[in-house]
Amino acid sequence: MMEASKKSELISYPIRDIVQEAKVLQKQGKDMIYLNIGDPGPYGFRPPQHILDAAEKALHANYSGYAPSDGDPELKQVIADYEKVQSDDVFVCSGLSEGIDFLFQAMVDPGRNIILPSPTYPLYLTKQRMSFGSEVFYESDENWEPDVEDMRKKINKYTKAILVVSPNNPTGAVYSKKTLQDIVNLAGEFKLPIISDDAYELLVFDGSSSNLRDLCKEVPIVNGNSLSKNYIYPGARVGYIAFRGEGWDKIKDAVQRLCNQRLSVNWEMQRAYIAAIQGNTDHVTQFNSELKKRCDVLDQRIKAIPGLKMVKPKGAFYAFVEVEAPFKNKWKSDWAFVRALLHEGVVVVPGTGFTSTLHDRMFFRIVFLPPVEKLNQALDRIENFMKKN
């Protein structure tokens, strides 16, 4: 039998891994409600029409060849204007996921690390492991904001950068301007760059938000973004990373070579991204309004279910729900809890898929994109499950 590589064993993506187990039950006749993947499309949300029109127009134009490996020049300039950088600071990627992969390949050698928030998006964990980097997390406070003093303690001579994700996946936290400024100050003190994952930057429905690009001053920062969430178009698979500040030349050269070896990104969708950035964002107001309705329902329902609690999200469309004692003591692990919940017809993601530093606490991530009626149906099942257990 053919053996898989040892390196491949380091790959894990629990957000989709759990689906394989759910499909087995679904084939046996179990009705499943999927609250594991953050994809607005299946729940009736659509990209703005001007973006779809731009993609269609590009299909009929001369964009059938390879695009430049670092991105369509016009798109690069549009992104550069948005980010307030130069065009050669921008690299277009096949979704922000590819940009994340490129950054880890370019920055992390064995034993080094990009310090990650706890919890964090699972792709960062996998890329750290596949780079044979050390797993280092900074903790969060009770509202899921970064604990900057803990961050200070975790920085060491092997730290290559600090990752910040706000609005956050998986918690839905939106970091305060003070917290972001404290992170910038800390990065400046240790002469470290910051990686800012801005995938949900427009999706804030409770309060206001700040972006690190406006606070960084002399601190080097790379901002990452995409068509996926802010413009409700995950299937387009177009994103970018944009470098700001001094000292990036060798990293940018490495990223350029990584872009070269994968040839190019879908050109038609790059043209759609131009329309997205230059067009109106009326859809954001409506999308955020719908997300807030769903979040309010989720918050009210979770508060009423014995054994569950959560910090109410302020952005994105995820919540990190805690299973409290003594309920959590009935399960060997969060995976056991989530697998048992599958038999009730609800698919969520175990908390340990997002971090290894939960300190004996048990969580699961839930997506609140479905219509209120469907969301309530899922929460009814979760409530019945908790009552039985």
Residue pairs with C-beta under 8 A, 6 or more apart in sequence:
7 130
10 126
10 129
10 130
11 126
11 130
12 122
12 125
12 126
12 353
13 122
13 123
13 126
14 122
14 349
14 350
14 353
15 36
15 37
15 38
15 122
15 349
15 353
15 365
16 36
16 37
17 353
18 36
18 338
18 342
18 347
18 348
18 349
18 350
19 34
19 36
19 37
19 347
21 339
21 342
22 32
22 34
22 342
22 347
25 32
25 342
25 343
26 32
30 342
30 343
30 345
31 345
32 342
32 345
32 346
32 347
33 345
33 346
33 347
33 370
33 374
33 377
33 378
33 381
34 42
34 347
35 346
35 347
35 348
35 366
35 367
35 368
35 370
35 378
36 347
36 348
36 349
36 365
36 367
37 367
38 169
38 229
38 316
38 317
38 318
38 367
38 369
39 234
39 369
40 229
40 232
40 234
40 287
40 317
40 369
41 232
41 234
41 235
43 369
43 370
43 371
43 374
44 371
45 232
45 287
45 290
45 369
46 52
46 232
47 227
47 231
47 232
47 233
47 236
47 276
47 283
48 231
48 232
48 276
48 279
48 280
48 282
48 283
50 275
50 279
50 280
51 227
51 231
51 233
51 272
51 273
51 275
51 276
51 279
52 272
53 275
54 271
54 272
54 274
54 275
54 276
55 236
55 268
55 269
55 271
55 272
57 271
58 267
58 268
58 269
58 271
58 272
59 268
61 271
63 267
63 268
63 271
64 267
65 267
66 263
66 264
66 267
67 92
67 264
67 265
67 266
67 267
67 270
68 264
69 256
69 259
69 260
69 262
69 263
69 264
70 76
70 90
70 91
70 92
70 256
70 259
71 90
71 91
71 92
71 240
71 259
71 265
71 270
72 92
72 267
72 270
72 271
72 274
73 87
74 274
75 92
75 270
75 271
75 273
75 274
76 87
76 88
76 90
76 92
77 87
78 273
78 274
78 277
78 278
79 90
79 92
79 240
79 242
79 277
80 86
80 87
80 89
80 90
80 242
82 277
83 89
83 90
83 213
83 223
83 242
83 244
84 213
84 244
85 242
85 243
85 244
88 252
89 242
89 243
89 244
89 248
89 252
90 240
90 241
90 242
90 243
91 99
91 102
91 240
91 241
91 242
91 252
91 255
91 256
91 259
92 238
92 239
92 240
92 265
92 270
92 273
93 99
93 102
93 226
93 238
93 239
93 240
93 241
93 259
93 265
94 237
94 238
94 239
94 262
94 265
94 266
95 226
95 228
95 234
95 237
95 238
95 239
96 197
96 199
96 224
96 225
96 226
96 228
96 239
96 240
96 241
97 123
97 239
98 239
98 262
99 224
99 239
99 240
99 241
100 123
100 124
100 127
100 197
100 224
101 127
102 241
102 254
102 255
102 258
102 259
103 114
103 161
103 195
103 222
103 224
103 241
103 251
103 255
104 114
104 127
104 128
104 130
104 131
104 133
105 131
105 254
105 258
106 251
106 254
106 255
106 258
107 114
107 160
107 161
107 251
108 114
108 127
108 128
108 131
108 133
108 160
109 131
109 132
109 133
110 131
110 132
110 133
111 132
111 133
111 134
111 158
112 131
112 133
112 134
112 158
112 159
112 160
113 128
113 133
113 134
113 135
113 136
113 158
113 159
113 160
114 124
114 128
114 133
114 159
114 160
114 161
114 162
114 163
114 195
115 136
115 137
115 138
115 151
115 154
115 155
115 159
115 161
115 162
115 163
116 124
116 125
116 128
116 135
116 136
116 137
116 138
116 163
117 137
117 138
117 140
117 146
117 163
117 164
117 165
117 168
118 137
118 138
118 139
118 140
118 354
118 355
118 357
118 358
119 140
119 170
119 171
119 320
119 351
119 354
119 355
119 358
119 363
120 137
120 163
120 165
120 354
120 355
121 165
121 169
121 170
121 197
121 354
122 353
122 354
124 163
125 135
125 354
125 355
128 134
128 135
129 135
134 158
135 356
136 154
136 156
136 159
137 154
137 355
137 356
137 357
138 146
138 147
138 148
138 150
138 151
138 154
138 162
139 146
139 147
139 150
139 357
140 146
140 147
140 171
140 173
141 147
142 311
143 173
143 311
144 168
144 171
144 172
144 173
144 311
144 320
145 173
145 175
145 176
145 179
146 164
146 175
146 179
146 183
148 179
148 182
148 183
148 186
151 162
151 183
151 186
152 186
155 162
155 186
155 190
155 192
159 190
159 192
160 192
160 193
161 192
161 193
161 194
161 195
162 183
162 186
162 187
162 192
162 193
162 194
162 195
163 194
163 195
163 197
164 175
164 180
164 183
164 194
164 195
164 196
164 197
164 212
165 197
165 199
166 173
166 174
166 175
166 180
166 209
166 315
167 173
167 174
167 200
167 201
167 203
167 204
167 209
167 313
167 314
167 315
167 316
168 174
168 175
168 200
168 315
168 316
168 318
169 199
169 200
169 316
169 318
170 318
170 319
170 320
170 349
170 351
170 354
170 365
171 311
171 313
171 318
171 319
171 320
172 295
172 311
172 312
172 313
172 314
172 315
172 316
172 317
172 318
172 319
172 320
173 311
173 313
173 314
173 315
174 204
174 206
174 207
174 209
174 314
174 315
175 209
175 210
176 210
177 210
177 215
180 210
180 211
180 212
180 215
181 215
183 194
183 212
184 194
184 212
184 215
184 216
184 217
184 219
187 193
187 194
187 219
188 217
188 218
188 219
193 219
193 220
193 221
193 222
193 245
193 247
193 248
194 212
194 216
194 219
194 220
194 221
194 222
195 221
195 222
195 224
196 211
196 212
196 213
196 221
196 222
196 223
196 224
197 224
198 211
198 223
198 224
198 225
199 224
199 225
199 226
199 228
199 229
199 230
199 239
200 229
200 230
200 315
200 316
201 209
201 211
201 225
201 230
202 230
202 281
202 284
202 288
203 229
203 230
203 284
203 287
203 288
203 291
203 315
203 316
203 317
204 288
204 314
204 315
205 288
205 289
205 291
205 292
205 295
205 314
205 315
206 292
206 295
206 312
206 313
206 314
206 315
207 314
209 315
211 223
212 221
212 223
213 221
213 223
213 244
216 244
216 245
218 245
218 246
219 245
220 243
220 244
220 245
220 246
220 247
220 248
221 243
221 244
221 245
222 241
222 242
222 243
222 244
222 248
223 241
223 242
223 244
224 239
224 240
224 241
224 242
225 239
225 240
225 242
226 238
226 239
226 240
227 233
227 234
227 236
227 237
227 238
227 239
227 269
227 272
227 273
227 276
228 234
228 236
228 237
228 239
229 316
230 284
231 276
231 283
232 283
232 287
233 272
233 276
236 266
236 269
236 272
236 273
237 265
237 266
237 269
238 265
238 266
238 269
238 270
238 272
238 273
241 255
243 251
243 252
291 317
291 368
291 369
293 372
294 317
294 368
294 369
294 370
294 371
294 372
294 375
295 312
295 313
295 317
295 319
295 368
297 368
297 372
297 375
297 376
297 379
298 310
298 319
298 366
298 368
298 375
298 379
299 310
299 312
301 376
301 379
301 383
302 308
302 309
302 310
302 319
302 321
302 379
303 309
304 383
305 379
305 382
305 383
305 386
306 327
306 386
306 387
307 323
307 324
307 327
307 328
307 386
308 321
308 322
308 323
308 324
308 327
308 382
308 386
309 321
309 322
309 324
310 319
310 320
310 321
310 322
311 319
311 320
312 319
313 319
313 368
317 367
317 368
317 369
318 365
318 366
318 367
318 368
319 365
319 366
319 368
320 351
320 354
320 363
320 364
320 365
321 348
321 363
321 364
321 365
321 366
322 361
322 362
322 363
323 331
323 334
323 337
323 362
323 363
323 364
327 386
327 389
328 337
328 361
328 362
330 389
331 337
331 340
331 362
333 350
333 352
333 362
334 350
334 351
334 352
334 362
334 363
334 364
335 350
335 352
337 350
337 362
337 364
338 348
338 349
338 350
338 364
340 385
340 389
341 347
341 348
341 364
341 382
341 385
344 381
344 382
344 384
344 385
345 381
346 378
346 381
346 382
346 385
348 364
348 365
348 366
349 364
349 365
350 363
350 364
351 358
351 361
351 362
351 363
351 364
351 365
352 358
353 365
354 363
354 365
368 375
370 378
